[in-house]
Amino acid sequence: MESPSENSLERLLAAFCGPDEAKAAHAFEELSVLTRRGLNSYLRERLHSEEAREDVIQDVLRRIWTRRLQFENRGAAAWWSLVKLAAEQCRVDLVRKVGSEVTWDEAEVGEVPSDEMSSVDAVLQDLNDANELYRAADELWLGFDPSLSDAERARRTLAAHLFFNLNMEWHQVSDILNRGKPSETVKRGQLDAWLANPATIRSLAFRTLYLDNAGLTASLLQLPSDEPSELQKVRVQAMTQSPTGAPPGNWTWTEIRVILWRYRDAERVDRILARESCVYDKQEIQAIFDRCLAEFPFPKIMERLCTSLTKWPKARQELMESGIWQRLVFEIYAKDTTQHRDIHDRTSPAASLAPYSLTTGMLNVWLSSGRMFAKLASYVQARMAK
């Protein structure tokens, strides 16, 4: 297993092993994201059940955190050695607990052949870093031209954001895009071409609708999403035995703990119930989740987006294309949570306003057995062969 971004990993390891526990906790959250894909790849042939793999991954991350002070930062190689060792120990513990034969998930029908999955892992490892992975995803599902640089893609998406989301006139958009770029002046005709391009519209929709775990949690707690330190302060306070001060939003501190576990940490319900500091039963926890679902921001975001896109002929039609929703599902699955129900809750209500029918059955087909990674790897292989 290798990190998709060694520079990021080195920076995070330094904070993880440092004396400041708050900084260490924040670094570990990011380390967990970087580590998940490597763990999934390592465990795929050892545990066929997606639920079993998720159990092991959660145990690995919990075990590493509880033994943080015992870990000496010797670089990326030492980190991956620790992850692999912990994964193997947790896998053995799981097998001993449930029996030597772990069954397949019912949702995992029509497996991707093992030789194809080996090819998938090889291709994904060939990508230089995580940015390359998501760059390829933008090409495959959003339709961006592979020859466009990251800066050019971002510039076009910014133009669409200014025009559609912020309701600026074309000359205002042009002034902002051309500021400090005399050699790359964007004129009206070029701007019109960008705004009419399906990839630009899809990119705008994807980036408008996507919220990572921290952003979603901040929204539920009515915290500013652009100030991660505020969420971290709330997290530290909520996890203490006797929190002080008024809790944010219309929640109690004990409810906020559950929200953090579920939406910030992507914990399963059984894991939450097993925590000593959880004071609720299953029915009470579900009531908290139901309140959260009612407060999810995605339908309102989608309503505003649908209205904004009516400014341009046929722009809103792009919302009905599957590529946007596959790109969104892939991002959430790769970065935030592997739980299909959670992914459905974050995407389906917005999709229905497109309108686009995104069912749990469809999600199972997209996500089971590494299908999306396999599709992305096939695209990358074809691109490299040109």
C-alpha positions as CSV (number, residue, x, y, z in Angstrom):
1,M,0.0,0.0,0.0
2,E,1.2,3.5,-0.9
3,S,0.0,6.9,-0.2
4,P,-1.6,8.8,-3.1
5,S,0.2,11.9,-2.0
6,E,3.5,11.5,-0.1
7,N,3.9,15.2,0.6
8,S,0.5,15.4,2.2
9,L,1.2,12.3,4.2
10,E,4.5,13.6,5.6
11,R,2.9,16.8,6.7
12,L,0.0,15.0,8.3
13,L,2.3,12.5,10.1
14,A,4.2,15.3,11.6
15,A,1.1,16.7,13.1
16,F,-0.3,13.3,14.1
17,C,2.8,12.6,16.1
18,G,3.1,16.1,17.6
19,P,2.3,17.1,21.2
20,D,-0.9,19.1,20.3
21,E,-3.8,16.6,20.6
22,A,-6.2,18.9,18.7
23,K,-3.9,19.2,15.8
24,A,-3.2,15.4,16.0
25,A,-6.9,14.7,15.8
26,H,-7.4,17.0,12.8
27,A,-4.4,15.4,11.0
28,F,-5.7,11.9,11.8
29,E,-9.1,12.7,10.2
30,E,-7.2,13.6,7.0
31,L,-4.9,10.5,7.4
32,S,-8.0,8.4,7.6
33,V,-9.3,9.6,4.3
34,L,-5.9,9.0,2.6
35,T,-5.7,5.5,4.2
36,R,-9.1,4.2,3.3
37,R,-8.4,3.4,-0.4
38,G,-5.2,1.6,0.4
39,L,-7.0,-0.5,3.1
40,N,-9.9,-1.3,0.7
41,S,-7.4,-2.5,-1.9
42,Y,-5.4,-4.5,0.6
43,L,-8.5,-6.2,2.1
44,R,-10.4,-6.8,-1.1
45,E,-9.0,-10.3,-1.7
46,R,-8.8,-11.1,2.0
47,L,-12.4,-10.2,2.9
48,H,-15.1,-10.5,0.3
49,S,-17.8,-8.9,2.3
50,E,-17.9,-5.1,2.0
51,E,-19.4,-4.9,5.5
52,A,-16.5,-7.0,6.9
53,R,-14.0,-4.8,5.2
54,E,-15.6,-1.7,6.7
55,D,-15.5,-3.3,10.1
56,V,-11.8,-3.9,9.8
57,I,-11.1,-0.5,8.4
58,Q,-12.9,1.1,11.4
59,D,-11.0,-1.1,13.8
60,V,-7.7,-0.3,12.2
61,L,-8.3,3.5,12.4
62,R,-9.5,3.2,16.0
63,R,-6.5,1.1,17.0
64,I,-4.0,3.4,15.4
65,W,-5.5,6.5,17.1
66,T,-5.6,4.9,20.6
67,R,-2.0,4.0,20.2
68,R,-0.9,7.3,18.7
69,L,1.6,8.1,21.4
70,Q,3.4,4.8,20.7
71,F,4.0,5.6,17.1
72,E,7.3,7.1,16.1
73,N,7.2,9.1,12.9
74,R,9.7,7.5,10.6
75,G,8.1,8.5,7.4
76,A,5.5,7.2,4.9
77,A,7.0,3.7,4.7
78,A,6.7,3.2,8.5
79,W,3.1,4.5,8.4
80,W,2.0,2.0,5.7
81,S,3.8,-0.8,7.6
82,L,1.7,0.1,10.7
83,V,-1.5,0.2,8.7
84,K,-0.8,-3.1,7.0
85,L,0.1,-4.8,10.4
86,A,-3.0,-3.4,12.1
87,A,-5.2,-4.4,9.2
88,E,-4.0,-8.0,9.3
89,Q,-4.4,-8.2,13.1
90,C,-8.0,-6.8,12.9
91,R,-8.8,-9.1,10.0
92,V,-7.7,-12.1,12.0
93,D,-9.7,-10.9,15.0
94,L,-12.8,-10.6,12.9
95,V,-12.4,-14.0,11.3
96,R,-12.0,-15.6,14.8
97,K,-15.1,-13.8,15.9
98,V,-17.5,-14.6,13.1
99,G,-16.0,-17.8,11.8
100,S,-13.5,-18.8,9.1
101,E,-15.9,-18.2,6.2
102,V,-17.0,-14.6,5.7
103,T,-19.9,-14.5,3.3
104,W,-20.5,-12.2,0.4
105,D,-22.8,-9.2,0.7
106,E,-26.2,-9.8,-0.9
107,A,-25.7,-6.5,-2.8
108,E,-22.4,-7.7,-4.3
109,V,-23.8,-9.5,-7.3
110,G,-21.9,-10.0,-10.5
111,E,-18.4,-9.7,-9.3
112,V,-15.7,-7.9,-11.2
113,P,-13.2,-10.7,-12.2
114,S,-10.1,-10.9,-9.9
115,D,-7.7,-10.4,-12.8
116,E,-9.5,-7.2,-13.7
117,M,-9.4,-6.0,-10.1
118,S,-5.6,-6.6,-10.1
119,S,-5.4,-4.4,-13.2
120,V,-7.5,-1.8,-11.5
121,D,-5.1,-1.7,-8.5
122,A,-2.1,-1.5,-10.8
123,V,-3.5,1.4,-12.8
124,L,-4.6,3.3,-9.7
125,Q,-1.1,2.9,-8.2
126,D,0.4,4.3,-11.4
127,L,-1.4,7.6,-10.9
128,N,1.0,10.1,-9.3
129,D,-1.3,11.3,-6.6
130,A,-5.0,11.6,-5.5
131,N,-5.4,14.7,-7.7
132,E,-4.7,12.6,-10.8
133,L,-7.4,10.1,-9.7
134,Y,-10.0,12.8,-9.4
135,R,-8.8,14.6,-12.6
136,A,-9.5,11.4,-14.5
137,A,-12.9,11.1,-12.8
138,D,-13.7,14.6,-14.1
139,E,-12.8,13.5,-17.6
140,L,-14.8,10.3,-17.4
141,W,-18.0,11.5,-15.8
142,L,-18.1,15.2,-16.3
143,G,-16.7,15.2,-19.9
144,F,-13.6,17.5,-19.5
145,D,-11.1,17.4,-22.3
146,P,-8.0,15.6,-21.0
147,S,-5.7,18.2,-22.7
148,L,-7.1,21.0,-20.4
149,S,-4.9,21.9,-17.5
150,D,-6.2,21.9,-13.9
151,A,-6.0,25.7,-13.9
152,E,-8.0,25.9,-17.1
153,R,-10.7,23.6,-15.8
154,A,-10.9,25.6,-12.6
155,R,-11.1,28.8,-14.6
156,R,-14.1,27.6,-16.6
157,T,-15.9,26.3,-13.6
158,L,-15.3,29.7,-11.8
159,A,-16.8,31.5,-14.8
160,A,-19.9,29.3,-14.5
161,H,-20.1,29.9,-10.8
162,L,-19.9,33.7,-11.2
163,F,-22.4,33.7,-14.0
164,F,-25.0,31.2,-12.7
165,N,-24.6,31.0,-8.9
166,L,-23.6,34.6,-8.2
167,N,-25.8,36.1,-11.1
168,M,-23.0,38.3,-12.5
169,E,-23.2,39.8,-16.0
170,W,-20.8,38.6,-18.6
171,H,-18.6,41.7,-18.4
172,Q,-18.3,41.3,-14.7
173,V,-17.3,37.7,-15.1
174,S,-14.8,38.6,-17.8
175,D,-13.2,41.4,-15.6
176,I,-12.6,38.9,-12.8
177,L,-11.2,36.2,-15.1
178,N,-8.9,38.6,-16.9
179,R,-7.6,40.2,-13.7
180,G,-3.8,39.8,-13.7
181,K,-3.9,37.7,-16.9
182,P,-3.4,40.1,-19.8
183,S,-2.0,37.2,-22.0
184,E,-5.1,35.0,-21.4
185,T,-7.9,37.5,-22.0
186,V,-11.4,35.9,-22.1
187,K,-13.7,37.6,-24.6
188,R,-17.5,37.3,-24.9
189,G,-17.5,34.6,-27.5
190,Q,-15.1,32.4,-25.6
191,L,-17.0,32.9,-22.3
192,D,-20.3,32.0,-24.1
193,A,-18.6,28.8,-25.4
194,W,-17.5,27.9,-21.9
195,L,-21.0,28.5,-20.4
196,A,-22.6,26.4,-23.1
197,N,-20.1,23.5,-22.7
198,P,-21.7,20.4,-21.0
199,A,-18.4,19.7,-19.0
200,T,-18.5,23.2,-17.5
201,I,-22.1,22.9,-16.5
202,R,-21.6,19.4,-15.0
203,S,-18.5,20.6,-13.2
204,L,-20.4,23.5,-11.7
205,A,-23.2,21.2,-10.6
206,F,-20.9,18.6,-9.1
207,R,-18.8,21.2,-7.1
208,T,-21.9,23.1,-6.0
209,L,-23.6,19.9,-4.7
210,Y,-20.6,18.2,-3.1
211,L,-20.0,18.7,0.6
212,D,-17.4,16.6,2.4
213,N,-18.0,15.1,5.9
214,A,-16.8,18.2,7.7
215,G,-18.9,20.6,5.5
216,L,-22.1,18.5,5.9
217,T,-21.5,18.3,9.7
218,A,-20.9,22.0,9.9
219,S,-24.1,22.7,8.0
220,L,-26.1,20.4,10.4
221,L,-24.6,22.3,13.4
222,Q,-25.1,25.7,11.8
223,L,-21.4,26.4,11.8
224,P,-19.5,28.3,9.1
225,S,-18.3,25.7,6.6
226,D,-15.3,27.8,5.6
227,E,-13.9,27.8,9.1
228,P,-12.9,24.2,9.9
229,S,-11.4,25.3,13.2
230,E,-14.9,26.1,14.5
231,L,-16.0,22.5,13.9
232,Q,-12.8,21.2,15.6
233,K,-13.6,23.4,18.7
234,V,-17.1,21.9,18.8
235,R,-15.7,18.4,18.4
236,V,-13.2,18.8,21.3
237,Q,-15.9,20.3,23.5
238,A,-18.5,17.6,22.7
239,M,-16.1,14.7,23.4
240,T,-15.3,16.0,26.9
241,Q,-17.2,14.5,29.9
242,S,-18.7,17.8,30.9
243,P,-18.9,20.2,28.0
244,T,-19.2,23.9,28.8
245,G,-21.1,26.7,27.0
246,A,-24.1,26.5,24.8
247,P,-24.1,23.9,22.0
248,P,-24.4,25.1,18.4
249,G,-27.7,24.8,16.5
250,N,-30.7,23.3,18.1
251,W,-28.9,20.3,19.5
252,T,-27.7,19.1,22.9
253,W,-24.1,18.1,23.4
254,T,-24.9,14.4,23.6
255,E,-26.8,14.7,20.3
256,I,-23.8,16.5,18.8
257,R,-21.6,13.6,19.7
258,V,-23.9,11.3,17.7
259,I,-23.9,13.7,14.8
260,L,-20.1,13.9,14.8
261,W,-19.7,10.1,14.9
262,R,-22.3,9.6,12.2
263,Y,-21.6,12.4,9.7
264,R,-18.1,13.6,10.5
265,D,-16.6,10.1,11.2
266,A,-18.9,8.0,9.0
267,E,-19.5,5.5,11.8
268,R,-22.2,2.8,11.5
269,V,-25.1,2.7,13.9
270,D,-23.9,-0.4,15.7
271,R,-20.5,1.2,16.2
272,I,-22.1,4.3,17.8
273,L,-24.3,2.2,20.0
274,A,-21.2,0.3,21.2
275,R,-19.5,3.5,22.5
276,E,-19.5,3.9,26.2
277,S,-20.2,7.6,25.9
278,C,-23.4,7.0,23.8
279,V,-26.4,7.5,26.0
280,Y,-29.1,6.6,23.4
281,D,-30.7,3.5,22.2
282,K,-31.2,2.6,18.6
283,Q,-34.6,4.2,18.3
284,E,-33.4,7.4,19.8
285,I,-30.4,7.5,17.6
286,Q,-32.7,7.0,14.5
287,A,-34.7,10.0,15.7
288,I,-31.6,12.1,15.7
289,F,-30.7,10.9,12.2
290,D,-34.3,11.7,11.0
291,R,-33.9,15.3,12.2
292,C,-30.6,15.5,10.5
293,L,-32.0,14.3,7.2
294,A,-34.7,16.9,7.4
295,E,-31.9,19.5,7.8
296,F,-29.7,18.2,4.9
297,P,-28.8,21.2,2.7
298,F,-28.7,19.4,-0.6
299,P,-32.4,19.9,-1.8
300,K,-32.1,23.7,-1.1
301,I,-28.8,23.8,-2.9
302,M,-30.3,21.9,-5.9
303,E,-33.3,24.2,-6.0
304,R,-31.1,27.3,-6.3
305,L,-28.9,25.6,-8.9
306,C,-31.9,24.6,-11.0
307,T,-33.2,28.2,-10.9
308,S,-29.7,29.6,-11.8
309,L,-29.2,27.3,-14.8
310,T,-32.4,28.6,-16.4
311,K,-30.4,31.6,-17.4
312,W,-28.8,29.6,-20.3
313,P,-30.5,27.6,-23.0
314,K,-30.5,23.8,-22.2
315,A,-28.1,24.2,-19.3
316,R,-30.5,22.7,-16.8
317,Q,-30.8,19.6,-19.0
318,E,-27.3,18.6,-18.0
319,L,-28.6,17.9,-14.5
320,M,-30.5,15.0,-15.9
321,E,-27.3,13.3,-17.2
322,S,-26.0,10.3,-15.2
323,G,-22.4,11.6,-15.3
324,I,-22.9,14.3,-12.7
325,W,-24.5,11.8,-10.3
326,Q,-21.9,9.1,-10.8
327,R,-19.1,11.7,-10.3
328,L,-20.8,12.9,-7.1
329,V,-21.3,9.3,-5.8
330,F,-17.7,8.4,-6.6
331,E,-16.4,11.4,-4.7
332,I,-18.5,10.6,-1.6
333,Y,-17.6,6.9,-1.7
334,A,-13.9,7.5,-2.2
335,K,-13.5,10.3,0.4
336,D,-16.3,10.3,2.9
337,T,-18.3,7.1,3.5
338,T,-18.7,3.7,2.0
339,Q,-22.2,3.2,3.4
340,H,-24.7,3.0,0.6
341,R,-27.6,4.4,2.6
342,D,-25.6,7.5,3.6
343,I,-24.6,8.1,0.0
344,H,-28.2,7.7,-1.2
345,D,-29.3,10.2,1.5
346,R,-26.8,12.8,0.3
347,T,-27.6,12.4,-3.4
348,S,-31.1,11.1,-4.2
349,P,-33.2,14.1,-2.9
350,A,-31.2,16.5,-5.0
351,A,-31.2,14.2,-8.0
352,S,-35.0,13.9,-7.9
353,L,-35.2,17.7,-8.5
354,A,-33.1,17.4,-11.8
355,P,-35.2,15.2,-12.3
356,Y,-33.0,12.1,-12.2
357,S,-34.0,8.9,-10.5
358,L,-31.1,7.7,-8.3
359,T,-32.3,4.5,-6.5
360,T,-30.6,2.4,-3.9
361,G,-30.5,-0.5,-6.4
362,M,-28.7,1.8,-8.9
363,L,-26.2,2.8,-6.2
364,N,-25.6,-0.9,-5.3
365,V,-24.8,-1.6,-9.0
366,W,-22.5,1.4,-9.3
367,L,-20.6,0.7,-6.0
368,S,-20.5,-3.0,-5.5
369,S,-17.2,-4.8,-6.0
370,G,-15.2,-1.8,-6.9
371,R,-17.1,-1.2,-10.1
372,M,-16.6,2.5,-10.3
373,F,-12.9,2.1,-9.7
374,A,-12.8,-0.5,-12.4
375,K,-14.5,1.8,-14.8
376,L,-12.2,4.6,-13.9
377,A,-9.1,2.4,-14.3
378,S,-10.3,1.2,-17.7
379,Y,-10.6,4.8,-18.8
380,V,-7.1,5.6,-17.5
381,Q,-5.7,2.6,-19.3
382,A,-7.3,3.7,-22.6
383,R,-6.0,7.2,-22.1
384,M,-2.5,6.1,-21.4
385,A,-2.5,3.8,-24.4
386,K,-3.1,6.8,-26.8
